[in-house]
């Protein structure tokens, strides 16, 4: 069964790792400052933003470890390699973020019932610092987010954090100007809702990869028709299309030809077409003839 492998690579992984760790450091420092400020000021919205920032730091640590593991070569235990470590890490990150968001919903509802005193100036100042740190973190991870599901999730989290920090600044300003204490739990619930919406949108591609779903934008029937129209192909069946990990698409299929001795040349044409048209770099093709194929084929 002719097959080929095409593996994606991260450019300058050492520099990428250093950027991730720098992003972790600034987020941890910010988290400590925001929690202390939230306790002093009495702002649950500020603590909510701090927890979200801390979740980003954890997410980046998990992403860092997954990047290192994912670069390990294939071996007897993991014959496709360790690239899916990043996909698994993304699932862990989104799951933990969901738990955090639900906790913030609980705290926000409790404070709606009994709104506490909040010192607005501390909230505004620390949220402003958070906004600056979010911008730095996003800058550190932007270029890597284009090629990594894990890092892309962290980058998008930081954009969400920036919006959260803006919301907290607005809440602090309203408290200073109008002593509207209810705005703090309302903003907390708004941040929680945004996090949950974000997770719900981003976790689906992760689950799709882990469930061996077909790549987004590539339909199995399109692949079937493309193979069937390749010169020398009589028919095709038992097509399975999936992603080994992010960036590595795979297909296997039973290809019916008139003569088995013509299959090597036909297979090369099919593989070239799959690479050029669908970005599928790993293909496994089973040759068959109309008289020797699968009983349920076609």
VMD Tcl script that draws the C-alpha trace (Angstrom):
set ca {
  {0.00 0.00 0.00}
  {1.81 3.12 -1.15}
  {1.87 5.87 1.39}
  {3.73 9.04 2.19}
  {4.24 11.25 5.19}
  {4.44 15.01 5.42}
  {5.21 16.57 8.77}
  {4.83 20.21 9.79}
  {7.64 21.88 11.77}
  {7.76 24.90 14.05}
  {10.22 27.56 12.99}
  {12.92 28.27 15.58}
  {11.27 26.31 18.44}
  {13.83 27.53 21.01}
  {12.90 31.17 20.43}
  {9.21 30.23 20.56}
  {9.70 28.49 23.90}
  {11.41 31.58 25.33}
  {8.50 33.75 24.21}
  {6.01 31.43 25.88}
  {7.92 31.46 29.16}
  {8.20 35.25 29.07}
  {4.43 35.43 28.60}
  {3.98 33.08 31.57}
  {6.16 35.29 33.79}
  {4.30 38.52 33.07}
  {0.91 36.86 33.55}
  {1.89 35.35 36.92}
  {3.15 38.72 38.18}
  {-0.04 40.38 37.01}
  {-2.21 37.72 38.65}
  {-0.57 38.28 42.04}
  {-0.97 42.06 41.76}
  {-4.63 41.80 40.71}
  {-5.60 39.36 43.48}
  {-3.96 41.56 46.14}
  {-5.65 44.62 44.64}
  {-9.00 42.85 44.43}
  {-8.84 41.84 48.10}
  {-7.85 45.35 49.20}
  {-10.45 47.09 47.01}
  {-13.20 44.49 47.51}
  {-13.65 44.08 43.74}
  {-14.79 40.62 42.62}
  {-14.54 41.76 39.00}
  {-10.84 42.46 39.50}
  {-10.34 39.05 41.12}
  {-12.28 37.49 38.23}
  {-9.93 39.15 35.77}
  {-6.97 37.94 37.87}
  {-8.21 34.34 37.79}
  {-8.66 34.58 34.04}
  {-5.09 35.89 33.71}
  {-3.82 33.08 35.92}
  {-5.65 30.55 33.78}
  {-3.78 32.00 30.81}
  {-0.48 31.49 32.63}
  {-1.40 27.86 33.35}
  {-2.55 27.48 29.76}
  {0.80 28.76 28.53}
  {2.69 26.40 30.85}
  {0.67 23.45 29.55}
  {1.25 24.68 26.01}
  {4.99 24.97 26.68}
  {5.20 21.39 27.94}
  {3.05 20.15 25.06}
  {5.29 21.93 22.53}
  {8.33 20.17 23.97}
  {6.61 16.77 24.01}
  {5.13 17.32 20.55}
  {8.60 17.68 19.02}
  {9.61 14.18 20.05}
  {10.06 11.87 17.05}
  {7.83 8.90 16.36}
  {8.78 5.69 18.15}
  {7.44 2.16 18.66}
  {4.79 3.37 21.13}
  {3.67 6.48 19.23}
  {4.09 5.59 15.56}
  {2.51 8.87 14.39}
  {4.73 10.87 16.74}
  {3.74 13.04 19.71}
  {2.18 15.97 17.85}
  {-1.24 15.41 19.40}
  {0.15 16.41 22.79}
  {-0.72 19.98 21.85}
  {-4.29 19.00 20.97}
  {-4.70 17.21 24.30}
  {-3.23 20.22 26.10}
  {-5.73 22.50 24.36}
  {-8.60 20.31 25.60}
  {-7.22 20.45 29.16}
  {-6.93 24.24 28.95}
  {-10.46 24.77 27.69}
  {-11.94 22.38 30.24}
  {-10.24 24.13 33.17}
  {-11.28 27.50 31.79}
  {-14.90 26.34 31.75}
  {-14.70 25.36 35.42}
  {-13.23 28.76 36.31}
  {-15.95 30.60 34.38}
  {-18.70 28.65 36.16}
  {-17.11 29.51 39.53}
  {-17.13 33.19 38.58}
  {-20.82 32.91 37.69}
  {-21.47 31.61 41.21}
  {-19.51 34.46 42.80}
  {-21.13 37.07 40.58}
  {-24.66 35.92 41.45}
  {-23.78 35.94 45.17}
  {-22.57 39.54 44.91}
  {-25.65 40.59 42.98}
  {-27.68 39.55 46.01}
  {-25.34 41.33 48.46}
  {-23.08 43.86 46.67}
  {-19.97 44.73 48.76}
  {-18.05 47.99 49.04}
  {-15.57 48.43 46.15}
  {-12.66 50.92 45.98}
  {-12.85 52.09 42.39}
  {-9.42 53.69 41.95}
  {-7.52 50.49 42.81}
  {-9.73 48.61 40.35}
  {-9.09 51.09 37.52}
  {-5.32 51.26 38.07}
  {-4.76 47.50 38.25}
  {-7.11 46.81 35.33}
  {-5.08 49.32 33.32}
  {-1.90 47.45 34.19}
  {-3.64 44.21 33.19}
  {-4.57 45.68 29.83}
  {-0.92 46.56 29.19}
  {0.25 43.06 30.20}
  {-2.39 41.44 28.00}
  {-1.06 43.45 25.07}
  {2.52 42.31 25.80}
  {1.45 38.67 26.08}
  {-0.52 38.85 22.84}
  {2.51 40.34 21.08}
  {4.72 37.50 22.38}
  {2.38 34.78 21.13}
  {0.88 36.26 17.96}
  {3.31 34.86 15.41}
  {3.19 31.35 16.93}
  {-0.62 31.38 17.07}
  {-0.73 31.00 13.28}
  {0.71 27.47 13.37}
  {-0.30 26.04 16.76}
  {-3.80 25.22 18.06}
  {-2.47 25.43 21.61}
  {-0.74 28.79 21.27}
  {-3.64 30.16 19.23}
  {-5.95 29.37 22.15}
  {-3.62 31.22 24.53}
  {-3.42 34.19 22.16}
  {-7.20 34.41 21.85}
  {-7.49 34.15 25.64}
  {-5.29 37.19 25.98}
  {-7.46 39.13 23.58}
  {-10.43 38.13 25.74}
  {-8.48 39.28 28.80}
  {-7.88 42.65 27.19}
  {-11.62 43.09 26.68}
  {-12.22 41.95 30.26}
  {-9.75 44.53 31.54}
  {-11.52 47.25 29.58}
  {-14.82 46.14 31.11}
  {-13.30 46.25 34.61}
  {-11.96 49.77 33.96}
  {-15.45 50.88 32.98}
  {-16.88 49.26 36.11}
  {-14.32 51.01 38.33}
  {-15.04 54.34 36.70}
  {-18.80 53.94 37.28}
  {-18.16 53.10 40.93}
  {-16.00 56.22 41.32}
  {-18.49 58.50 39.58}
  {-21.84 57.08 40.71}
  {-21.09 54.60 43.54}
  {-22.93 51.94 41.49}
  {-21.70 48.82 43.28}
  {-23.93 46.46 41.30}
  {-21.77 47.08 38.23}
  {-18.99 44.92 39.73}
  {-20.94 41.61 39.84}
  {-22.61 42.48 36.52}
  {-19.20 42.84 34.89}
  {-18.10 39.59 36.58}
  {-21.03 37.76 35.00}
  {-20.30 39.41 31.66}
  {-16.68 38.21 31.78}
  {-17.87 34.71 32.66}
  {-20.33 34.65 29.77}
  {-17.66 35.82 27.36}
  {-15.23 33.13 28.54}
  {-17.87 30.41 28.15}
  {-18.80 31.62 24.67}
  {-15.15 31.70 23.70}
  {-14.52 28.17 25.02}
  {-17.62 26.82 23.30}
  {-16.39 28.15 19.96}
  {-12.75 27.13 20.25}
  {-13.12 23.68 21.82}
  {-15.02 22.24 18.84}
  {-11.98 22.02 16.49}
  {-10.00 20.36 19.32}
  {-12.69 17.74 19.85}
  {-12.94 17.24 16.09}
  {-9.25 16.31 15.88}
  {-9.42 13.97 18.88}
  {-12.55 12.30 17.49}
  {-10.79 11.69 14.13}
  {-13.22 14.01 12.36}
  {-12.56 15.14 8.81}
  {-10.59 18.40 8.53}
  {-12.65 21.59 8.50}
  {-13.25 22.69 4.93}
  {-12.47 19.27 3.41}
  {-15.48 17.07 2.64}
  {-15.07 13.35 2.17}
  {-17.27 13.38 -0.93}
  {-15.05 16.02 -2.53}
  {-12.02 13.80 -1.91}
  {-13.91 10.79 -3.28}
  {-14.84 12.60 -6.49}
  {-11.31 13.91 -6.94}
  {-9.84 10.40 -6.64}
  {-12.48 8.91 -8.93}
  {-11.68 11.42 -11.67}
  {-7.95 10.65 -11.53}
  {-6.76 8.98 -14.73}
  {-6.77 5.18 -14.42}
  {-9.19 4.97 -11.47}
  {-12.33 2.86 -11.93}
  {-13.81 3.45 -8.49}
  {-13.02 4.27 -4.85}
  {-14.61 3.24 -1.54}
  {-13.91 2.85 2.18}
  {-12.57 6.42 2.42}
  {-11.47 7.59 5.86}
  {-10.34 11.21 6.26}
  {-8.92 12.68 9.46}
  {-6.22 14.86 11.02}
  {-3.28 13.16 12.72}
  {-2.74 16.44 14.54}
  {-3.03 20.08 13.64}
  {-1.49 20.59 10.21}
  {-1.20 16.90 9.26}
  {-4.13 15.56 7.26}
  {-4.49 11.92 6.41}
  {-6.64 9.78 4.17}
  {-6.96 6.08 3.49}
  {-9.01 4.57 0.67}
  {-9.52 1.45 -1.42}
  {-8.85 2.37 -5.05}
  {-10.21 0.17 -7.85}
  {-8.09 -0.08 -11.04}
  {-8.32 -2.36 -14.07}
  {-4.84 -3.84 -13.61}
  {-2.75 -4.04 -10.47}
  {0.51 -3.46 -12.34}
  {-0.72 0.04 -13.29}
  {-1.41 1.00 -9.66}
  {2.00 2.49 -8.65}
  {1.78 5.22 -11.31}
  {-1.90 5.87 -10.53}
  {-1.13 6.10 -6.81}
  {1.54 8.73 -7.44}
  {-0.94 10.82 -9.38}
  {-3.53 10.50 -6.62}
  {-1.06 11.46 -3.88}
  {0.18 14.48 -5.81}
  {-3.41 15.62 -6.33}
  {-4.27 15.14 -2.65}
  {-1.28 17.22 -1.57}
  {-1.87 20.03 -4.05}
  {-5.67 20.27 -3.86}
  {-6.51 19.28 -0.28}
  {-3.25 19.67 1.65}
  {-3.28 15.97 2.56}
  {0.30 14.87 3.11}
  {-0.30 11.37 4.48}
  {-2.18 8.92 2.25}
  {-2.62 5.16 2.39}
  {-4.13 3.61 -0.74}
  {-5.28 -0.01 -1.05}
  {-5.27 -1.27 -4.68}
  {-8.12 -3.44 -5.90}
  {-9.55 -4.67 -9.20}
  {-13.26 -5.11 -10.02}
  {-12.87 -8.89 -9.66}
  {-10.71 -8.97 -6.51}
  {-12.09 -6.04 -4.48}
  {-14.04 -5.92 -1.23}
  {-17.39 -7.74 -1.25}
  {-19.08 -4.52 -0.03}
  {-16.94 -2.21 -2.13}
  {-18.41 0.35 -4.49}
}
mol new
graphics top color blue
foreach p $ca { graphics top sphere $p radius 0.5 }
foreach p [lrange $ca 0 end-1] q [lrange $ca 1 end] { graphics top cylinder $p $q radius 0.2 }
display resetview
